[in-house]
Amino acid sequence: MSKKPVKVKDSTTGKEVELVPEKVWTLAPKGRKGVKIGLFKSPETGKYFRAKVPEDYPA
């Protein structure tokens, strides 16, 4: 199953881009509902950054 691109703000350049995350995981404090985080690679700088992805995104 191919993953769909997500619109995120590239923290290395400050621009809005649509990228497919390389990795997705849930970040949750103990006993509370968490958020899904994705690892993205900036197409311009080549640096990695993390951003929130939608809750319904497959892990």
Buried (B, 14 or more C-beta within 10 A) or exposed (E): EEEEEBEBEBBBBEEEBEBEBEEBBEEEEEEEEEEBBBBBBBEEEEEEBBBEBEEEBEE
